[in-house]
Amino acid sequence: MCRLFRRLQSIESYLHTMSLLLSHTLGNMNTEIKLGLCNPPEPVYLYVNQGEINGESFVWYKFNIEQDKKIPVSQRALTGYLSSLRLTTKEFKGKDNLKLDIVVSADELYIIKTGL
């Protein structure tokens, strides 16, 4: 319990620092906001896990739920603006696991999901 508390404190400190950096960055950016009606962007979920499928190396992948299959992403870099950081929990093998969602605005809205 004490170890989990220390881990949560360090994550909280990290997120606070990231929030300050994000606020500073957004304050110094000139961004164009398109106004009016539109359909909300549907996020692209990316999962972090270095691996290889059929001889193809990848750093992250998409996941097809219907086929229960990893789809490697060949691009190695994602550029965009950090929109938010979220901590979530997901149950795995009867235990709660802490996950970090990194939301990036780019050509599309990306949510990068990774374990802690």
N, CA, C and O atoms as CSV, one atom per row, in Angstrom:
chain,resi,resn,atom,element,x,y,z
A,1,MET,N,N,0.819,-1.191,0.000
A,1,MET,CA,C,0.000,0.000,0.000
A,1,MET,C,C,0.862,1.252,0.000
A,1,MET,O,O,0.578,2.206,-0.725
A,2,CYS,N,N,1.927,1.251,0.822
A,2,CYS,CA,C,2.821,2.401,0.908
A,2,CYS,C,C,3.535,2.607,-0.428
A,2,CYS,O,O,3.725,3.743,-0.862
A,3,ARG,N,N,3.932,1.508,-1.081
A,3,ARG,CA,C,4.616,1.591,-2.371
A,3,ARG,C,C,3.688,2.178,-3.437
A,3,ARG,O,O,4.111,2.997,-4.253
A,4,LEU,N,N,2.431,1.758,-3.427
A,4,LEU,CA,C,1.452,2.287,-4.358
A,4,LEU,C,C,1.232,3.775,-4.123
A,4,LEU,O,O,1.123,4.550,-5.074
A,5,PHE,N,N,1.168,4.174,-2.848
A,5,PHE,CA,C,0.984,5.582,-2.514
A,5,PHE,C,C,2.152,6.413,-3.030
A,5,PHE,O,O,1.940,7.487,-3.593
A,6,ARG,N,N,3.395,5.930,-2.847
A,6,ARG,CA,C,4.569,6.654,-3.347
A,6,ARG,C,C,4.539,6.745,-4.869
A,6,ARG,O,O,4.891,7.773,-5.446
A,7,ARG,N,N,4.119,5.671,-5.506
A,7,ARG,CA,C,4.036,5.662,-6.965
A,7,ARG,C,C,3.004,6.672,-7.446
A,7,ARG,O,O,3.249,7.406,-8.403
A,8,LEU,N,N,1.860,6.712,-6.789
A,8,LEU,CA,C,0.821,7.673,-7.156
A,8,LEU,C,C,1.292,9.104,-6.928
A,8,LEU,O,O,0.979,9.993,-7.720
A,9,GLN,N,N,2.051,9.337,-5.837
A,9,GLN,CA,C,2.585,10.666,-5.579
A,9,GLN,C,C,3.544,11.091,-6.690
A,9,GLN,O,O,3.491,12.233,-7.145
A,10,SER,N,N,4.415,10.188,-7.127
A,10,SER,CA,C,5.360,10.552,-8.183
A,10,SER,C,C,4.624,10.787,-9.503
A,10,SER,O,O,5.004,11.674,-10.267
A,11,ILE,N,N,3.583,10.009,-9.781
A,11,ILE,CA,C,2.795,10.214,-10.994
A,11,ILE,C,C,2.076,11.549,-10.920
A,11,ILE,O,O,2.025,12.290,-11.902
A,12,GLU,N,N,1.521,11.857,-9.752
A,12,GLU,CA,C,0.830,13.127,-9.570
A,12,GLU,C,C,1.784,14.296,-9.778
A,12,GLU,O,O,1.422,15.286,-10.414
A,13,SER,N,N,2.994,14.190,-9.248
A,13,SER,CA,C,4.000,15.231,-9.423
A,13,SER,C,C,4.358,15.387,-10.893
A,13,SER,O,O,4.470,16.507,-11.393
A,14,TYR,N,N,4.538,14.268,-11.586
A,14,TYR,CA,C,4.861,14.291,-13.008
A,14,TYR,C,C,3.731,14.955,-13.801
A,14,TYR,O,O,3.992,15.796,-14.661
A,15,LEU,N,N,2.482,14.584,-13.517
A,15,LEU,CA,C,1.345,15.158,-14.228
A,15,LEU,C,C,1.215,16.653,-13.956
A,15,LEU,O,O,0.851,17.417,-14.850
A,16,HIS,N,N,1.510,17.074,-12.725
A,16,HIS,CA,C,1.466,18.494,-12.391
A,16,HIS,C,C,2.500,19.260,-13.217
A,16,HIS,O,O,2.200,20.323,-13.762
A,17,THR,N,N,3.712,18.721,-13.308
A,17,THR,CA,C,4.763,19.352,-14.103
A,17,THR,C,C,4.350,19.425,-15.568
A,17,THR,O,O,4.525,20.458,-16.215
A,18,MET,N,N,3.798,18.320,-16.096
A,18,MET,CA,C,3.348,18.302,-17.488
A,18,MET,C,C,2.233,19.326,-17.712
A,18,MET,O,O,2.183,19.972,-18.759
A,19,SER,N,N,1.350,19.473,-16.738
A,19,SER,CA,C,0.263,20.443,-16.842
A,19,SER,C,C,0.805,21.868,-16.908
A,19,SER,O,O,0.321,22.680,-17.696
A,20,LEU,N,N,1.805,22.175,-16.086
A,20,LEU,CA,C,2.420,23.505,-16.114
A,20,LEU,C,C,3.096,23.761,-17.453
A,20,LEU,O,O,2.968,24.848,-18.018
A,21,LEU,N,N,3.814,22.767,-17.962
A,21,LEU,CA,C,4.475,22.917,-19.261
A,21,LEU,C,C,3.453,23.097,-20.378
A,21,LEU,O,O,3.647,23.914,-21.279
A,22,LEU,N,N,2.371,22.338,-20.318
A,22,LEU,CA,C,1.320,22.453,-21.325
A,22,LEU,C,C,0.684,23.837,-21.285
A,22,LEU,O,O,0.462,24.445,-22.332
A,23,SER,N,N,0.391,24.342,-20.091
A,23,SER,CA,C,-0.201,25.673,-19.955
A,23,SER,C,C,0.728,26.739,-20.520
A,23,SER,O,O,0.288,27.652,-21.218
A,24,HIS,N,N,2.012,26.616,-20.213
A,24,HIS,CA,C,2.999,27.572,-20.710
A,24,HIS,C,C,3.078,27.506,-22.235
A,24,HIS,O,O,3.102,28.540,-22.902
A,25,THR,N,N,3.118,26.301,-22.782
A,25,THR,CA,C,3.220,26.122,-24.229
A,25,THR,C,C,1.993,26.679,-24.930
A,25,THR,O,O,2.115,27.395,-25.924
A,26,LEU,N,N,0.812,26.355,-24.423
A,26,LEU,CA,C,-0.417,26.835,-25.053
A,26,LEU,C,C,-0.537,28.350,-24.949
A,26,LEU,O,O,-1.079,28.995,-25.847
A,27,GLY,N,N,-0.032,28.921,-23.858
A,27,GLY,CA,C,-0.056,30.364,-23.693
A,27,GLY,C,C,0.828,31.073,-24.695
A,27,GLY,O,O,0.578,32.231,-25.028
A,28,ASN,N,N,1.857,30.402,-25.183
A,28,ASN,CA,C,2.792,31.002,-26.131
A,28,ASN,C,C,2.497,30.630,-27.582
A,28,ASN,O,O,3.231,31.045,-28.479
A,29,MET,N,N,1.452,29.865,-27.830
A,29,MET,CA,C,1.135,29.425,-29.184
A,29,MET,C,C,0.017,30.270,-29.780
A,29,MET,O,O,-0.908,30.691,-29.085
A,30,ASN,N,N,0.121,30.500,-31.055
A,30,ASN,CA,C,-0.995,31.096,-31.788
A,30,ASN,C,C,-1.707,29.949,-32.470
A,30,ASN,O,O,-1.167,29.351,-33.401
A,31,THR,N,N,-2.905,29.634,-32.025
A,31,THR,CA,C,-3.646,28.536,-32.630
A,31,THR,C,C,-4.926,29.069,-33.247
A,31,THR,O,O,-5.560,29.985,-32.723
A,32,GLU,N,N,-5.281,28.482,-34.354
A,32,GLU,CA,C,-6.501,28.862,-35.034
A,32,GLU,C,C,-7.590,27.874,-34.645
A,32,GLU,O,O,-7.444,26.670,-34.857
A,33,ILE,N,N,-8.675,28.372,-34.082
A,33,ILE,CA,C,-9.792,27.523,-33.697
A,33,ILE,C,C,-10.897,27.714,-34.717
A,33,ILE,O,O,-11.378,28.828,-34.926
A,34,LYS,N,N,-11.296,26.622,-35.351
A,34,LYS,CA,C,-12.367,26.686,-36.327
A,34,LYS,C,C,-13.690,26.651,-35.584
A,34,LYS,O,O,-13.939,25.771,-34.760
A,35,LEU,N,N,-14.525,27.618,-35.890
A,35,LEU,CA,C,-15.807,27.740,-35.208
A,35,LEU,C,C,-16.929,27.219,-36.092
A,35,LEU,O,O,-16.791,27.154,-37.314
A,36,GLY,N,N,-18.036,26.850,-35.470
A,36,GLY,CA,C,-19.206,26.409,-36.213
A,36,GLY,C,C,-19.556,24.965,-35.900
A,36,GLY,O,O,-18.917,24.318,-35.070
A,37,LEU,N,N,-20.564,24.482,-36.570
A,37,LEU,CA,C,-21.013,23.112,-36.355
A,37,LEU,C,C,-20.113,22.131,-37.087
A,37,LEU,O,O,-19.641,22.399,-38.192
A,38,CYS,N,N,-19.889,21.008,-36.459
A,38,CYS,CA,C,-19.114,19.945,-37.098
A,38,CYS,C,C,-19.339,18.656,-36.317
A,38,CYS,O,O,-19.889,18.672,-35.216
A,39,ASN,N,N,-18.914,17.555,-36.893
A,39,ASN,CA,C,-18.958,16.287,-36.183
A,39,ASN,C,C,-17.714,16.192,-35.314
A,39,ASN,O,O,-16.616,16.514,-35.769
A,40,PRO,N,N,-17.870,15.756,-34.074
A,40,PRO,CA,C,-16.684,15.648,-33.226
A,40,PRO,C,C,-15.728,14.602,-33.802
A,40,PRO,O,O,-16.161,13.583,-34.340
A,41,PRO,N,N,-14.426,14.866,-33.683
A,41,PRO,CA,C,-13.478,13.891,-34.225
A,41,PRO,C,C,-13.522,12.593,-33.438
A,41,PRO,O,O,-13.624,12.592,-32.211
A,42,GLU,N,N,-13.444,11.498,-34.164
A,42,GLU,CA,C,-13.389,10.200,-33.511
A,42,GLU,C,C,-11.929,9.882,-33.223
A,42,GLU,O,O,-11.107,9.919,-34.139
A,43,PRO,N,N,-11.587,9.573,-31.988
A,43,PRO,CA,C,-10.168,9.378,-31.672
A,43,PRO,C,C,-9.592,8.103,-32.276
A,43,PRO,O,O,-10.292,7.109,-32.469
A,44,VAL,N,N,-8.305,8.164,-32.566
A,44,VAL,CA,C,-7.547,6.995,-32.994
A,44,VAL,C,C,-6.789,6.516,-31.760
A,44,VAL,O,O,-5.990,7.265,-31.197
A,45,TYR,N,N,-7.029,5.284,-31.339
A,45,TYR,CA,C,-6.355,4.742,-30.165
A,45,TYR,C,C,-5.068,4.061,-30.601
A,45,TYR,O,O,-5.074,3.192,-31.473
A,46,LEU,N,N,-3.964,4.469,-29.982
A,46,LEU,CA,C,-2.663,3.856,-30.213
A,46,LEU,C,C,-2.190,3.232,-28.916
A,46,LEU,O,O,-2.353,3.821,-27.847
A,47,TYR,N,N,-1.612,2.056,-28.997
A,47,TYR,CA,C,-1.095,1.362,-27.828
A,47,TYR,C,C,0.417,1.260,-27.960
A,47,TYR,O,O,0.936,0.982,-29.041
A,48,VAL,N,N,1.120,1.486,-26.857
A,48,VAL,CA,C,2.571,1.455,-26.863
A,48,VAL,C,C,3.054,0.060,-26.505
A,48,VAL,O,O,2.726,-0.472,-25.444
A,49,ASN,N,N,3.846,-0.533,-27.410
A,49,ASN,CA,C,4.434,-1.844,-27.149
A,49,ASN,C,C,5.347,-2.188,-28.314
A,49,ASN,O,O,4.875,-2.455,-29.419
A,50,GLN,N,N,6.629,-2.182,-28.074
A,50,GLN,CA,C,7.576,-2.518,-29.128
A,50,GLN,C,C,7.478,-4.010,-29.419
A,50,GLN,O,O,7.441,-4.829,-28.500
A,51,GLY,N,N,7.437,-4.354,-30.684
A,51,GLY,CA,C,7.327,-5.763,-31.032
A,51,GLY,C,C,7.537,-6.002,-32.504
A,51,GLY,O,O,8.015,-5.136,-33.238
A,52,GLU,N,N,7.170,-7.196,-32.918
A,52,GLU,CA,C,7.335,-7.583,-34.310
A,52,GLU,C,C,6.217,-8.551,-34.690
A,52,GLU,O,O,5.916,-9.492,-33.955
A,53,ILE,N,N,5.614,-8.305,-35.840
A,53,ILE,CA,C,4.594,-9.202,-36.382
A,53,ILE,C,C,4.948,-9.450,-37.849
A,53,ILE,O,O,5.101,-8.507,-38.626
A,54,ASN,N,N,5.076,-10.711,-38.215
A,54,ASN,CA,C,5.428,-11.102,-39.588
A,54,ASN,C,C,6.681,-10.378,-40.076
A,54,ASN,O,O,6.741,-9.938,-41.224
A,55,GLY,N,N,7.675,-10.257,-39.206
A,55,GLY,CA,C,8.932,-9.614,-39.576
A,55,GLY,C,C,8.890,-8.103,-39.602
A,55,GLY,O,O,9.893,-7.469,-39.931
A,56,GLU,N,N,7.759,-7.508,-39.265
A,56,GLU,CA,C,7.604,-6.050,-39.273
A,56,GLU,C,C,7.729,-5.524,-37.837
A,56,GLU,O,O,6.929,-5.866,-36.966
A,57,SER,N,N,8.749,-4.684,-37.610
A,57,SER,CA,C,8.941,-4.089,-36.281
A,57,SER,C,C,8.006,-2.899,-36.105
A,57,SER,O,O,7.694,-2.190,-37.061
A,58,PHE,N,N,7.570,-2.696,-34.881
A,58,PHE,CA,C,6.716,-1.548,-34.596
A,58,PHE,C,C,6.940,-1.080,-33.166
A,58,PHE,O,O,7.384,-1.834,-32.301
A,59,VAL,N,N,6.617,0.198,-32.946
A,59,VAL,CA,C,6.706,0.787,-31.606
A,59,VAL,C,C,5.320,0.851,-30.987
A,59,VAL,O,O,5.154,0.660,-29.782
A,60,TRP,N,N,4.331,1.121,-31.819
A,60,TRP,CA,C,2.956,1.135,-31.328
A,60,TRP,C,C,2.032,0.476,-32.334
A,60,TRP,O,O,2.403,0.198,-33.475
A,61,TYR,N,N,0.822,0.239,-31.871
A,61,TYR,CA,C,-0.135,-0.475,-32.722
A,61,TYR,C,C,-1.551,-0.018,-32.410
A,61,TYR,O,O,-1.823,0.558,-31.357
A,62,LYS,N,N,-2.448,-0.290,-33.355
A,62,LYS,CA,C,-3.889,-0.136,-33.148
A,62,LYS,C,C,-4.411,-1.530,-32.824
A,62,LYS,O,O,-3.733,-2.526,-33.078
A,63,PHE,N,N,-5.608,-1.600,-32.267
A,63,PHE,CA,C,-6.166,-2.901,-31.923
A,63,PHE,C,C,-7.547,-3.039,-32.536
A,63,PHE,O,O,-8.415,-2.192,-32.321
A,64,ASN,N,N,-7.753,-4.107,-33.301
A,64,ASN,CA,C,-9.044,-4.406,-33.907
A,64,ASN,C,C,-9.798,-5.339,-32.963
A,64,ASN,O,O,-9.446,-6.511,-32.828
A,65,ILE,N,N,-10.824,-4.819,-32.318
A,65,ILE,CA,C,-11.570,-5.585,-31.315
A,65,ILE,C,C,-12.314,-6.761,-31.947
A,65,ILE,O,O,-12.338,-7.859,-31.389
A,66,GLU,N,N,-12.930,-6.524,-33.131
A,66,GLU,CA,C,-13.700,-7.591,-33.775
A,66,GLU,C,C,-12.834,-8.804,-34.093
A,66,GLU,O,O,-13.274,-9.944,-33.946
A,67,GLN,N,N,-11.597,-8.555,-34.529
A,67,GLN,CA,C,-10.702,-9.647,-34.910
A,67,GLN,C,C,-9.736,-10.036,-33.794
A,67,GLN,O,O,-8.958,-10.979,-33.940
A,68,ASP,N,N,-9.788,-9.300,-32.670
A,68,ASP,CA,C,-8.867,-9.539,-31.547
A,68,ASP,C,C,-7.426,-9.593,-32.064
A,68,ASP,O,O,-6.692,-10.553,-31.831
A,69,LYS,N,N,-7.045,-8.505,-32.788
A,69,LYS,CA,C,-5.772,-8.509,-33.511
A,69,LYS,C,C,-5.061,-7.165,-33.387
A,69,LYS,O,O,-5.685,-6.109,-33.496
A,70,LYS,N,N,-3.736,-7.217,-33.156
A,70,LYS,CA,C,-2.901,-6.014,-33.166
A,70,LYS,C,C,-2.617,-5.628,-34.615
A,70,LYS,O,O,-2.318,-6.478,-35.453
A,71,ILE,N,N,-2.714,-4.329,-34.891
A,71,ILE,CA,C,-2.390,-3.811,-36.218
A,71,ILE,C,C,-1.211,-2.858,-36.050
A,71,ILE,O,O,-1.386,-1.746,-35.550
A,72,PRO,N,N,-0.002,-3.278,-36.461
A,72,PRO,CA,C,1.183,-2.442,-36.276
A,72,PRO,C,C,1.053,-1.103,-37.006
A,72,PRO,O,O,0.473,-1.027,-38.089
A,73,VAL,N,N,1.597,-0.062,-36.402
A,73,VAL,CA,C,1.677,1.260,-37.034
A,73,VAL,C,C,3.123,1.419,-37.486
A,73,VAL,O,O,4.039,1.382,-36.665
A,74,SER,N,N,3.330,1.595,-38.783
A,74,SER,CA,C,4.695,1.631,-39.311
A,74,SER,C,C,5.399,2.959,-39.020
A,74,SER,O,O,6.624,2.990,-38.903
A,75,GLN,N,N,4.649,4.047,-38.903
A,75,GLN,CA,C,5.264,5.335,-38.596
A,75,GLN,C,C,5.825,5.297,-37.178
A,75,GLN,O,O,5.198,4.758,-36.266
A,76,ARG,N,N,7.012,5.874,-37.004
A,76,ARG,CA,C,7.673,5.800,-35.712
A,76,ARG,C,C,7.498,7.077,-34.885
A,76,ARG,O,O,7.849,7.099,-33.705
A,77,ALA,N,N,6.959,8.139,-35.491
A,77,ALA,CA,C,6.824,9.404,-34.774
A,77,ALA,C,C,5.405,9.949,-34.934
A,77,ALA,O,O,4.756,9.749,-35.960
A,78,LEU,N,N,4.954,10.628,-33.913
A,78,LEU,CA,C,3.659,11.308,-33.934
A,78,LEU,C,C,3.908,12.747,-33.513
A,78,LEU,O,O,4.435,12.996,-32.428
A,79,THR,N,N,3.536,13.691,-34.360
A,79,THR,CA,C,3.674,15.099,-34.007
A,79,THR,C,C,2.291,15.679,-33.817
A,79,THR,O,O,1.352,15.321,-34.527
A,80,GLY,N,N,2.172,16.568,-32.865
A,80,GLY,CA,C,0.887,17.187,-32.581
A,80,GLY,C,C,0.985,17.980,-31.290
A,80,GLY,O,O,2.077,18.217,-30.773
A,81,TYR,N,N,-0.145,18.379,-30.786
A,81,TYR,CA,C,-0.224,19.159,-29.553
A,81,TYR,C,C,-0.803,18.298,-28.442
A,81,TYR,O,O,-1.840,17.655,-28.611
A,82,LEU,N,N,-0.126,18.294,-27.314
A,82,LEU,CA,C,-0.603,17.562,-26.147
A,82,LEU,C,C,-1.856,18.244,-25.624
A,82,LEU,O,O,-1.823,19.412,-25.238
A,83,SER,N,N,-2.963,17.508,-25.614
A,83,SER,CA,C,-4.241,18.075,-25.155
A,83,SER,C,C,-4.495,17.785,-23.689
A,83,SER,O,O,-4.931,18.659,-22.939
A,84,SER,N,N,-4.219,16.540,-23.278
A,84,SER,CA,C,-4.446,16.194,-21.878
A,84,SER,C,C,-3.753,14.890,-21.534
A,84,SER,O,O,-3.359,14.117,-22.408
A,85,LEU,N,N,-3.616,14.671,-20.243
A,85,LEU,CA,C,-3.101,13.427,-19.686
A,85,LEU,C,C,-4.151,12.909,-18.716
A,85,LEU,O,O,-4.682,13.670,-17.907
A,86,ARG,N,N,-4.455,11.608,-18.792
A,86,ARG,CA,C,-5.466,11.033,-17.897
A,86,ARG,C,C,-4.939,9.731,-17.311
A,86,ARG,O,O,-4.342,8.913,-18.011
A,87,LEU,N,N,-5.167,9.558,-16.042
A,87,LEU,CA,C,-4.866,8.285,-15.388
A,87,LEU,C,C,-6.157,7.484,-15.301
A,87,LEU,O,O,-7.185,7.992,-14.854
A,88,THR,N,N,-6.095,6.229,-15.731
A,88,THR,CA,C,-7.257,5.362,-15.658
A,88,THR,C,C,-6.820,4.028,-15.052
A,88,THR,O,O,-5.630,3.719,-15.006
A,89,THR,N,N,-7.773,3.259,-14.597
A,89,THR,CA,C,-7.463,1.915,-14.112
A,89,THR,C,C,-8.210,0.913,-14.984
A,89,THR,O,O,-9.322,1.170,-15.447
A,90,LYS,N,N,-7.576,-0.222,-15.193
A,90,LYS,CA,C,-8.195,-1.298,-15.957
A,90,LYS,C,C,-7.915,-2.597,-15.229
A,90,LYS,O,O,-6.783,-2.868,-14.827
A,91,GLU,N,N,-8.956,-3.399,-15.063
A,91,GLU,CA,C,-8.784,-4.664,-14.363
A,91,GLU,C,C,-8.159,-5.687,-15.309
A,91,GLU,O,O,-8.607,-5.859,-16.443
A,92,PHE,N,N,-7.123,-6.359,-14.826
A,92,PHE,CA,C,-6.446,-7.398,-15.600
A,92,PHE,C,C,-6.048,-8.502,-14.642
A,92,PHE,O,O,-5.317,-8.272,-13.678
A,93,LYS,N,N,-6.530,-9.696,-14.913
A,93,LYS,CA,C,-6.266,-10.861,-14.065
A,93,LYS,C,C,-6.636,-10.598,-12.607
A,93,LYS,O,O,-5.913,-10.984,-11.689
A,94,GLY,N,N,-7.772,-9.935,-12.411
A,94,GLY,CA,C,-8.291,-9.697,-11.067
A,94,GLY,C,C,-7.634,-8.561,-10.308
A,94,GLY,O,O,-7.963,-8.332,-9.144
A,95,LYS,N,N,-6.712,-7.842,-10.938
A,95,LYS,CA,C,-6.032,-6.719,-10.279
A,95,LYS,C,C,-6.242,-5.446,-11.087
A,95,LYS,O,O,-6.338,-5.476,-12.314
A,96,ASP,N,N,-6.311,-4.316,-10.363
A,96,ASP,CA,C,-6.404,-3.022,-11.039
A,96,ASP,C,C,-5.019,-2.594,-11.500
A,96,ASP,O,O,-4.068,-2.595,-10.719
A,97,ASN,N,N,-4.914,-2.231,-12.768
A,97,ASN,CA,C,-3.663,-1.739,-13.339
A,97,ASN,C,C,-3.834,-0.283,-13.718
A,97,ASN,O,O,-4.843,0.097,-14.313
A,98,LEU,N,N,-2.843,0.538,-13.373
A,98,LEU,CA,C,-2.852,1.952,-13.697
A,98,LEU,C,C,-2.421,2.141,-15.144
A,98,LEU,O,O,-1.423,1.568,-15.579
A,99,LYS,N,N,-3.169,2.940,-15.885
A,99,LYS,CA,C,-2.886,3.234,-17.287
A,99,LYS,C,C,-2.808,4.745,-17.457
A,99,LYS,O,O,-3.471,5.497,-16.742
A,100,LEU,N,N,-1.992,5.180,-18.410
A,100,LEU,CA,C,-1.889,6.595,-18.746
A,100,LEU,C,C,-2.417,6.778,-20.155
A,100,LEU,O,O,-1.971,6.102,-21.082
A,101,ASP,N,N,-3.369,7.692,-20.323
A,101,ASP,CA,C,-3.875,8.067,-21.645
A,101,ASP,C,C,-3.292,9.429,-21.988
A,101,ASP,O,O,-3.479,10.394,-21.247
A,102,ILE,N,N,-2.589,9.506,-23.107
A,102,ILE,CA,C,-1.992,10.745,-23.585
A,102,ILE,C,C,-2.811,11.183,-24.796
A,102,ILE,O,O,-2.828,10.497,-25.817
A,103,VAL,N,N,-3.486,12.319,-24.683
A,103,VAL,CA,C,-4.357,12.791,-25.753
A,103,VAL,C,C,-3.596,13.832,-26.577
A,103,VAL,O,O,-3.143,14.850,-26.055
A,104,VAL,N,N,-3.465,13.550,-27.885
A,104,VAL,CA,C,-2.696,14.402,-28.790
A,104,VAL,C,C,-3.608,14.868,-29.922
A,104,VAL,O,O,-4.262,14.061,-30.583
A,105,SER,N,N,-3.640,16.191,-30.134
A,105,SER,CA,C,-4.381,16.749,-31.268
A,105,SER,C,C,-3.410,16.921,-32.423
A,105,SER,O,O,-2.383,17.586,-32.284
A,106,ALA,N,N,-3.730,16.329,-33.552
A,106,ALA,CA,C,-2.895,16.424,-34.750
A,106,ALA,C,C,-3.840,16.425,-35.948
A,106,ALA,O,O,-4.902,17.046,-35.894
A,107,ASP,N,N,-3.467,15.734,-37.034
A,107,ASP,CA,C,-4.371,15.622,-38.167
A,107,ASP,C,C,-5.665,14.936,-37.762
A,107,ASP,O,O,-6.714,15.150,-38.368
A,108,GLU,N,N,-5.573,14.103,-36.722
A,108,GLU,CA,C,-6.715,13.461,-36.085
A,108,GLU,C,C,-6.495,13.554,-34.577
A,108,GLU,O,O,-5.437,13.989,-34.121
A,109,LEU,N,N,-7.483,13.151,-33.823
A,109,LEU,CA,C,-7.327,13.103,-32.373
A,109,LEU,C,C,-6.799,11.726,-32.006
A,109,LEU,O,O,-7.435,10.715,-32.304
A,110,TYR,N,N,-5.632,11.680,-31.358
A,110,TYR,CA,C,-5.006,10.412,-30.976
A,110,TYR,C,C,-5.053,10.254,-29.463
A,110,TYR,O,O,-4.836,11.212,-28.721
A,111,ILE,N,N,-5.335,9.049,-29.016
A,111,ILE,CA,C,-5.238,8.720,-27.597
A,111,ILE,C,C,-4.235,7.581,-27.492
A,111,ILE,O,O,-4.491,6.460,-27.931
A,112,ILE,N,N,-3.092,7.894,-26.901
A,112,ILE,CA,C,-2.034,6.894,-26.726
A,112,ILE,C,C,-2.237,6.276,-25.370
A,112,ILE,O,O,-2.247,6.976,-24.358
A,113,LYS,N,N,-2.402,4.957,-25.338
A,113,LYS,CA,C,-2.658,4.245,-24.093
A,113,LYS,C,C,-1.414,3.445,-23.725
A,113,LYS,O,O,-0.879,2.696,-24.542
A,114,THR,N,N,-0.964,3.614,-22.492
A,114,THR,CA,C,0.221,2.899,-22.032
A,114,THR,C,C,0.078,2.543,-20.563
A,114,THR,O,O,-0.621,3.228,-19.816
A,115,GLY,N,N,0.738,1.477,-20.154
A,115,GLY,CA,C,0.745,1.074,-18.756
A,115,GLY,C,C,1.792,1.847,-17.987
A,115,GLY,O,O,2.716,2.416,-18.568
A,116,LEU,N,N,1.637,1.862,-16.674
A,116,LEU,CA,C,2.623,2.532,-15.822
A,116,LEU,C,C,3.363,1.502,-14.997
A,116,LEU,O,O,4.241,1.856,-14.210
